[in-house]
Amino acid sequence: MSHLILATNDLAEDVLRQSRLANLVVGVYPRFVCRKLPSDEQLLTELERRSAKHCNQGDHWLDDICRDYLRGFGTRDTGFFELCAKFDSIEVWVDPRPNDQLVLVWLLDLLRPYKEITTKLSLVHTDVVVANYAPESVAKWKLPAFKVTDNHLVMASRAWQAYRAETPKPCFDLLMTDLMILPRLRSALIAVLEELPDSVTGLGASEMDLLDFVNDGHTDPRRVTEARWLRDVFDEDDVQDALIELAEHSVPPVLLGDPAFDNEDRYFGRSEWKVMLTELGRSLVAREDDLWRHNPIERWWGGTLLTNERLWRWDRESRSLVAP
């Protein structure tokens, strides 16, 4: 019996591969938070068998895998559906973090028409981040694997279409339904909704964490960006981009000590790059001002384009969505 594990992030992929729980472990982990969503066509193209469409590094879903790992099952040119067809059983190991949950609902929605794959598909929901554990420890875990049913596929499709919608309202409405068939989805949706501009300050929850870290006296950007661990919504690139964006507004809430930095210099300490709150930043920490009263916004949240005229917000007190 041949067994395939699909991981929803790259670090989990590495740990699961070393745990030897399957004949093959492969990751499928596009980023769906904090950026414009790829089109369905783009996502599908990445999973196709390699062709002239995949001319750049990162264009094909197997670009980052070592060819030796695939030996006996395929090559680095193999398409996703082609690879899945080679195995008798498939498990999707899903971390609880929001992007992993979004990858799960996208993947199930993608696979929904392929009964020859979904009939051998199971889900393993982890309560913890797999990459935080040693492979030999993970190898001993006895986590249940839930066979994928039509109910899983229907709910996943509904959630994915809600996240792709032109407003966040379908995602918020999902919170009023029974989501237990995908047990980590509710908390993931709440976490991404909290990244909408706050009803008072205009800052998402992770952005506010960055300002709170600076307000607590941290000026080293490497320390400030550790605020992302409080929520685990942003990855390393997301949080770096968020901090830079905060400093680049016409009326910024933070200042950078050396605006002529480059990525390598600032994170290896070769340039002075200190983070400081401005007057606006201090007002935002005190919840006495609104970032978008001073600045233009054009930002994607799922399928929603946020602008000053079309600014959906999140009320953290009532935990509710605020329409423009």
C-alpha positions in Angstrom: 0.0 0.0 0.0 1.5 3.3 -1.1 0.8 6.3 1.1 1.1 10.0 0.4 1.1 12.9 2.9 0.2 16.4 1.7 1.5 19.2 4.0 0.1 22.7 4.1 3.3 24.5 4.8 7.0 24.0 4.0 8.3 23.5 7.5 5.7 20.8 8.3 6.6 19.2 5.0 10.2 18.9 6.1 9.4 17.5 9.5 6.8 15.0 8.2 9.2 13.8 5.5 11.9 13.1 8.2 9.2 11.3 10.3 8.9 8.6 7.6 5.1 8.3 8.2 4.5 8.0 4.4 6.2 6.8 1.2 6.2 10.4 0.1 5.5 13.8 1.7 4.9 16.8 -0.5 3.9 20.3 0.4 1.1 22.4 -1.2 1.2 25.8 0.4 0.3 28.9 -1.6 0.0 32.0 0.6 -3.6 33.3 0.8 -3.4 35.9 3.6 -2.2 39.5 3.4 -2.1 39.7 -0.4 -4.1 39.6 -3.6 -5.4 36.1 -4.3 -4.1 34.3 -7.3 -6.7 33.5 -9.9 -8.1 30.0 -10.2 -6.3 29.7 -13.5 -2.9 30.6 -11.9 -3.4 28.2 -9.1 -4.3 25.4 -11.5 -1.4 26.1 -13.8 1.1 25.7 -11.0 -0.2 22.2 -10.4 -0.2 21.1 -14.0 2.5 18.9 -15.5 5.6 21.1 -16.2 5.4 22.8 -19.6 6.5 26.1 -21.3 4.1 27.9 -18.9 6.5 27.2 -16.0 9.5 29.2 -17.2 10.4 30.8 -13.9 11.4 29.4 -10.5 8.3 29.0 -8.4 6.0 28.6 -11.3 5.6 24.8 -10.8 4.4 23.2 -7.6 7.5 20.9 -7.4 10.2 23.5 -8.0 11.5 23.3 -4.5 11.5 19.6 -3.9 14.6 17.4 -4.2 14.3 15.1 -7.1 15.5 12.2 -5.0 12.4 12.4 -2.8 10.2 11.6 -5.8 12.2 8.6 -7.0 9.8 5.8 -7.8 6.7 8.0 -7.9 7.5 10.7 -10.4 9.8 13.5 -11.4 9.9 17.2 -10.7 7.8 17.6 -13.9 4.9 15.6 -12.5 1.5 17.3 -12.2 -0.4 17.3 -8.9 -3.3 15.1 -10.0 -1.0 12.7 -11.8 1.0 12.3 -8.6 -2.1 11.7 -6.4 -3.3 9.0 -8.8 -0.2 6.9 -8.0 -1.1 6.4 -4.3 -3.5 4.0 -2.6 -4.1 6.5 0.3 -3.6 10.2 0.8 -3.6 12.2 4.0 -3.7 16.0 4.3 -1.9 17.1 7.5 -3.3 20.5 8.4 -1.7 22.9 10.9 -4.2 25.1 12.8 -2.7 28.4 11.5 -5.1 30.5 9.3 -3.2 30.2 6.1 -3.0 26.4 6.5 -6.8 26.3 7.0 -7.3 28.4 3.9 -5.0 26.0 1.9 -7.1 23.1 3.2 -10.4 24.6 1.9 -8.9 25.6 -1.4 -7.4 22.1 -1.8 -10.7 20.3 -1.0 -12.6 22.6 -3.3 -10.0 21.9 -6.1 -10.3 18.1 -5.6 -14.0 18.0 -5.3 -14.7 16.9 -8.9 -12.0 14.2 -8.7 -13.8 11.3 -7.0 -10.9 8.9 -7.8 -8.8 11.0 -5.5 -11.3 12.1 -2.8 -12.3 8.5 -2.1 -8.8 7.8 -0.8 -8.3 11.1 0.9 -8.2 11.6 4.7 -7.6 14.7 6.9 -5.3 14.9 9.9 -6.0 18.0 12.0 -3.2 19.0 14.3 -3.8 21.1 17.4 -0.2 22.3 17.2 2.3 23.6 14.6 4.0 20.4 13.4 7.3 22.2 12.7 7.7 22.9 16.4 8.3 19.2 17.1 11.1 16.9 16.3 10.4 14.3 13.5 11.0 11.4 15.8 8.3 12.8 18.2 5.9 13.4 15.3 6.5 9.8 14.2 5.0 8.6 17.5 1.8 10.7 17.3 -1.4 8.8 17.1 -3.7 11.4 15.5 -7.0 10.3 13.9 -7.4 10.5 10.2 -10.9 11.4 9.1 -12.1 10.1 5.7 -13.2 12.9 3.5 -16.9 12.9 2.8 -19.2 15.0 0.6 -19.9 17.1 3.6 -16.3 18.0 3.9 -16.1 19.0 0.3 -19.3 21.0 0.3 -18.2 23.0 3.4 -14.7 23.6 2.0 -16.1 24.9 -1.3 -18.5 27.2 0.6 -15.6 28.5 2.7 -13.3 29.0 -0.2 -15.9 30.9 -2.3 -16.7 33.0 0.8 -13.1 34.0 1.2 -12.8 34.8 -2.6 -16.0 37.0 -2.5 -15.9 40.7 -3.2 -16.7 41.5 0.4 -15.9 39.9 3.8 -19.6 39.4 4.6 -19.8 35.8 3.3 -16.9 34.8 5.6 -18.5 36.6 8.6 -21.8 34.8 7.8 -20.0 31.5 7.9 -19.3 32.0 11.6 -23.1 31.7 12.2 -23.1 28.1 10.8 -21.9 24.8 12.1 -18.3 24.5 11.0 -17.3 21.5 13.2 -16.7 19.2 10.2 -13.6 21.4 9.7 -12.8 21.9 13.3 -10.0 24.6 13.0 -11.8 26.7 10.4 -13.8 28.9 12.7 -10.8 30.2 14.6 -8.9 30.7 11.4 -11.7 32.8 9.9 -11.9 34.9 13.0 -8.2 35.4 12.9 -8.2 36.7 9.3 -11.3 38.8 10.0 -9.3 40.5 12.8 -6.8 41.5 10.2 -9.4 43.8 8.6 -8.9 47.5 9.6 -10.0 48.1 13.2 -13.2 50.1 13.5 -11.3 52.8 15.5 -7.7 52.7 14.6 -7.8 51.3 11.0 -5.0 48.8 11.9 -5.3 45.1 11.6 -4.6 43.0 14.7 -1.1 42.0 13.7 -0.3 45.6 12.7 -1.4 46.7 16.1 0.8 44.1 17.7 3.8 45.6 15.9 3.0 49.1 17.2 2.5 47.7 20.7 6.0 46.1 20.6 7.5 49.4 19.6 5.5 51.2 22.3 6.9 48.7 24.8 10.4 49.9 24.0 11.6 47.5 21.2 13.4 49.3 18.5 15.3 46.5 16.7 13.2 45.5 13.7 14.0 41.8 14.2 12.6 42.0 17.7 9.5 44.0 16.5 8.7 41.6 13.8 8.6 38.8 16.4 5.1 40.2 17.2 3.8 38.0 14.4 4.1 34.9 16.7 1.3 36.3 18.9 -1.3 35.4 16.2 0.6 33.3 13.6 -1.4 34.9 10.7 1.6 36.7 9.1 4.7 34.8 7.9 8.1 36.4 7.9 7.7 38.1 4.6 4.2 39.4 5.5 5.4 41.0 8.8 8.4 42.6 7.2 6.3 44.0 4.4 3.7 45.3 7.0 6.3 47.1 9.0 7.8 48.8 5.9 4.3 49.7 4.7 3.5 51.4 8.1 6.7 53.5 7.7 6.0 54.4 4.1 2.6 56.1 4.5 2.4 59.8 3.8 1.6 60.2 7.5 3.3 57.2 9.0 2.7 55.7 12.4 6.3 54.5 12.6 9.7 55.8 11.5 12.7 53.8 10.4 16.1 55.0 11.5 17.8 54.3 8.2 15.5 54.6 5.1 18.4 53.6 2.8 18.5 50.0 4.0 18.3 46.8 2.0 16.8 43.6 3.3 20.0 41.8 3.9 21.8 44.7 5.7 18.9 45.5 8.0 18.3 41.9 9.2 22.0 41.1 9.7 22.6 44.3 11.7 24.9 45.9 9.1 22.9 49.2 9.1 21.2 51.2 11.8 17.6 50.5 11.4 15.6 51.4 14.4 11.8 51.5 14.7 10.2 54.5 16.4 6.6 55.6 17.0 5.5 58.9 15.5 2.8 61.1 17.1 0.2 59.3 15.0 1.6 55.9 16.1 1.3 56.9 19.7 -2.3 58.1 19.1 -3.1 54.8 17.4 -1.7 52.8 20.3 -4.0 54.8 22.6 -6.9 54.2 20.2 -7.4 58.0 19.7 -6.9 58.3 15.9 -7.6 56.5 12.6 -4.8 55.6 10.2 -7.0 56.0 7.2 -8.1 59.5 8.1 -4.6 60.6 7.2 -3.6 58.1 4.5 -5.0 56.4 1.3 -5.5 52.7 1.4 -5.6 50.1 -1.4 -5.2 46.7 0.0 -6.5 43.2 -0.6 -8.2 41.0 2.0 -9.2 37.7 0.4 -11.2 38.7 -2.6 -12.0 42.1 -1.2 -10.2 45.3 -2.4 -10.2 47.7 0.5 -10.1 51.4 -0.3 -11.0 54.6 1.6 -14.4 54.6 -0.1 -14.9 50.9 0.4 -13.3 50.2 3.7 -14.7 47.2 5.5 -13.7 47.1 9.2 -13.7 44.9 12.2 -15.1 45.9 15.5 -13.0 44.2 18.1 -15.3 45.0 21.0 -18.4 43.4 19.5 -16.5 41.0 17.3 -18.5 42.1 14.3 -18.1 43.2 10.8 -18.6 46.9 10.0 -19.7 47.7 6.4 -18.4 50.9 4.6 
